[in-house]
């Protein structure tokens, strides 16, 4: 059971910037809170400039969410390795994040407008 995970619609408009460019602007983002970890914003693929997002070979497993796939971002001047992740087939309790990507704020700017 994943009682410690809560998903809700994120308030307002959220953006992701990488290499000086806006990669995402969304009013449809989801906020996932898990225990004492900081909340994570998940963005629907439809709101992401996916032409700049490349799958990487990196994977991980979370017993509560399932198997994660990682993605790198190609900016004008640099490849940002493993800057985002997604759960392509998340567990049933977090199925709302299917089709969404989350970004590492240490690697790109994730901001609420």
Secondary structure in CASP SS format (residue, H / E / C, confidence):
PFRMAT SS
TARGET T0000
AUTHOR 0000-0000-0000
METHOD secondary structure of the structure
MODEL  1
X C 1.00
X C 1.00
X C 1.00
X C 1.00
X E 1.00
X E 1.00
X E 1.00
X E 1.00
X E 1.00
X C 1.00
X C 1.00
X C 1.00
X C 1.00
X E 1.00
X E 1.00
X E 1.00
X E 1.00
X E 1.00
X C 1.00
X C 1.00
X E 1.00
X E 1.00
X E 1.00
X E 1.00
X E 1.00
X E 1.00
X C 1.00
X C 1.00
X C 1.00
X E 1.00
X E 1.00
X E 1.00
X E 1.00
X E 1.00
X C 1.00
X C 1.00
X C 1.00
X C 1.00
X C 1.00
X E 1.00
X E 1.00
X E 1.00
X E 1.00
X E 1.00
X H 1.00
X H 1.00
X H 1.00
X E 1.00
X C 1.00
X H 1.00
X H 1.00
X H 1.00
X E 1.00
X E 1.00
X E 1.00
X E 1.00
X E 1.00
X E 1.00
X E 1.00
X E 1.00
X E 1.00
X E 1.00
X C 1.00
X C 1.00
X C 1.00
X E 1.00
X E 1.00
X E 1.00
X E 1.00
X E 1.00
X E 1.00
X E 1.00
X E 1.00
X E 1.00
X C 1.00
X C 1.00
X C 1.00
X C 1.00
X E 1.00
X E 1.00
X E 1.00
X E 1.00
X E 1.00
X E 1.00
X E 1.00
X E 1.00
X C 1.00
X C 1.00
X C 1.00
X C 1.00
X C 1.00
X H 1.00
X H 1.00
X H 1.00
X H 1.00
X H 1.00
X H 1.00
X C 1.00
X C 1.00
X E 1.00
X E 1.00
X E 1.00
X E 1.00
X C 1.00
X C 1.00
X C 1.00
X C 1.00
X C 1.00
X E 1.00
X E 1.00
X E 1.00
X E 1.00
X C 1.00
END
